[in-house]
Amino acid sequence: MEVTPTGQMPIGGSPVELPINAVRPPRPGRLIGAAVALFFMVWLAYTVIVNENLHWDVIVSFLTDGRILGGLWVTIQLTVFSMAIGLVLGVLAAVMQLSDNPVLRGSSGLYTWFFRGTPLLVQLIFWFNIGLVFPNFGIGVPFDGPKLIEWQANELITPFTAALLGLAINEGAYMAEIVRAGIRSVDPGQREAAEALGMSHRQVLIRVVLPQAMRVIIPPTGNQFISMLKTTSMVSVIAGAELLTVAQRIYLGNFEVIAMLIVASIWYVVLTTIASIGQHFIEKRFERGHAALGARVRRNLRPFAKEPA
């Protein structure tokens, strides 16, 4: 009797399904690995919870302390403002790198080369001490001409301003490469079709290229935002009053070093978790939009289509 390729045996002209007694092969390695991992996590949790040197009562009491919440707010401000400015700088630098003008390409390449090639910590310290090089800033005639408005650097460059300059300008250099990669991922035919319809370079970039590039730009940008949340801790070297700086000031007074570091770490984990959830939904939104991308691009191009004669 012949068995059909579908695993059925014809009996009297009608196919009958044969039972499949598939048995999953034993994998003891998985069970052993899971048991070891579970044992390690339970042991670690028990060790951390019962350790009297961690002073959990101090940790709980300082989690909602006004000073800690104030430092947390400064961390959020630095992250949001630095990423916003860095994104703008990154888009400008990426567009300049893709320009046909060699001067623009060279300027953008020099910017990304320098600020990606020097440590962020050095940049923060430099901006904080910029008054040693330029004691005054002003608006007026260049080349040592008269100044209409002038400020002293020590008054203008506060720790917060220095931190914002260092973080934003450094982030712009990295965002430039991310945006450039996203723009290059768009099919050149899209740009050519838009230009053939009479759209300007700015309109092509805003209405055709960037909407399609966002699908590639969003994931690494989200990672950069999460990284920026933790990178703001470097501002503690210039006393920027962010979360880690505040925690350090507190433990210098009460000598609860580990407890205050745990408090700061808990808040960093909370912030990165919220940012990760937001990144997930934003990526999901742009993935959904990618399915209808063709219709959206055609809709953007429609006003520029020539009327039939």
C-alpha positions, 0 to 999 in steps of 0.5 A: 500500500502506497503512502502519499507525500502528505503522510496520508494512506489512501484506503478505498479511494479516501485519504486517511491521516496517519498518527505522528508520534513525534517525541521531543529529544531530551535536552538535559543541558537546557535544564541544567543551565536553567537550574544554575541560572535560577540558583544564582539569581536566588542566591544573589537576591538573598545576598543583597537583601539580607546584607546589613551593610547596604542600609536599605532603610537609608536607600528607601528614605532617599529615593524620594528626597527633594535633593535627589528629585532635583538632580533627577530633573536636571538629568532629564533636562540635560538628556532631552535638550542635548538630544534635541540639539544633537539631532538638529546638528546631526541632520545639518551635518549629514545633509552637508556630508551628502552635499555636492559642495566640497567645502560643506562636505569638508566642514561636516567631516571635520566636525564629526572627525574631531568631536568623535575623536576626542573623549567626552570627558575632555570636552566637558572640562574644556567647555567648563574652562572656556573662560581661560581661553575666551574671557568675554563673549560678545556680538559686534564687528568681527576681527577685534572690532567694537562689540554691541553686547558683551558677556563675561564667560564665567557668568555665561558658562555655568556648569549646566551650560557647559554640560549642555554644550559638551553633551549636545555638540558631541551627540551631534557628531554621532547623530550625523553618521546615524542620519547619513546612514538613514538617508543613504538607505533610501532608494536614489530613484525616489529622489530622482522621481521627486526632482523630475516632478519639479520639487526643490532639494529641500522639499525632496529631503523633507517630504520624500527622503526623511520620512523613509529614512526614519525607519532606519534612523529611529532605532539607533537614535533611541539607543543614543537617547538611552545612552545619553541618560547615563552619559549625563553622569559624567557631568559630575566632574564639573559639578553639574547638579545632576543626579550623580552629583547630588548623590555624591554631595549627600554621601560626602555628608552622611558617608552612606556611599554605597546607599546613595550610589544605589539610589542613583542607580535605581533612578537611572534604571527607571529612566532607561526602562521608560525610555526603552518602552517609548522606543519600542512603541515609536519603532512599532509605529514607524514599522506600521507606517512602512507598510503604507510608505508608498502611498504616503510618498505618492501623496506627498508628490501629488501636488507637484505632478504636472496637470495633463495637457 
